[in-house]
């Protein structure tokens, strides 16, 4: 039996694509193990999938001053030693890395043990973890055509992002029951990522008097970001976080407002949901969401509104424009070559092994 080790962690975006691969890998007869951090969110997500999970020490790769920058290199070295011991013990045939800081010692350990590695980069430009892992990788998968320019030609493969099959299997009727919405009025869904987006939440709530004239609004606002004063507002429902019912809400909504994290927007692309993207500003990140959003805009998949441009006037106007032109966005998404990523990546795994 072939044995694959999956790795990646730090955010849900570094874990859920790995989870999307599991059904196909199981179907192909792989033994599957996962290496992540000891206390990261990936541990809970992966153990729920009944996959053997191995935690190692990991240090965050920061671009700013923090006293932990002096101690974390030692944690990375320790993680490399632990990952090397796991490689020798588990004897995998191949490693698939979805990135995040915990993946670096795992990829380095695989190289030391002469085990092939396939990495996946979600964002338009490679993040620090994948840049460090690149020399050890046999192949590097990516989501955006523009990313190919930032990767070695002999390693780069445009695959798109693996999407969980269950996201496509939602039931609209179940979401109508959950939300109490009317079946004949369009639904706008607002997503700020697993932690929420305070600026987007505020802009949406300020624009509600205008939005609710034409829309019913589902608002996924993030942990601790509910507004109790809006609890009984007709046509508006808010949740801190939705997991099990998310496919149903996707089946219900007509258009979406979202941040521009790579994993989230690839899911919306696969579901053919016209989206208004409000990327995280460059001052709050390395600017990857802005690049992701502009790529989707160029390809005709989404509209983009910078956070600084969002207010109670521009937001409803952008939503109206997106709705009027929704068929054009859907048509562009239907022509997109970056779908079917699970098939492409699993074929690449087989090809690499053979």
Number of C-alpha atoms within 10 A of each C-alpha: 8 14 17 21 24 26 28 29 23 19 15 17 21 23 25 21 22 23 17 19 20 18 12 13 18 11 8 13 11 16 16 19 19 22 25 29 23 15 13 16 15 26 19 11 15 20 12 9 11 10 14 13 22 16 18 22 21 26 21 16 17 12 10 7 8 9 8 12 15 9 11 17 15 14 16 22 15 17 25 25 18 18 26 21 14 18 21 12 9 13 16 20 19 20 28 25 30 26 28 23 24 30 31 29 27 33 31 23 23 27 19 13 15 13 20 20 27 24 27 29 26 28 20 24 22 19 17 16 19 25 16 17 23 22 14 22 23 17 24 26 26 26 25 23 16 16 19 19 12 12 19 13 11 9 16 19 21 21 23 26 31 28 26 19 13 12 20 15 12 18 16 17 13 16 20 16 10 13 17 13 20 12 11 6 12 16 24 23 22 24 23 25 19 17 16 21 20 13 15 24 21 16 17 22 16 15 17 19 12 16 22 17 9 15 18 22 24 22 24 26 26 21 13 11 18 16 13 8 7 12 11 9 10 12 20 22 19 21 15 15 21 14 7 11 15 17 22 21 24 23 20 24 19 19 22 24 26 23 26 28 22 21 23 18 23 22 19 21 24 21 18 19 23 27 31 25 27 26 24 23 15 12 7 7 11 14 14 21 23 23 19 23 28 20 17 21 17 10 14 17 27 27 21 20 18 13 16 9 10 18 16 17 13 14 23 20 13 17 20 14 13 20 17 10 11 19 12 14 22 19 13 16 24 15 9 14 12 20 21 14 23 24 14 18 22 16 12 17 20 11 9 14 12 6
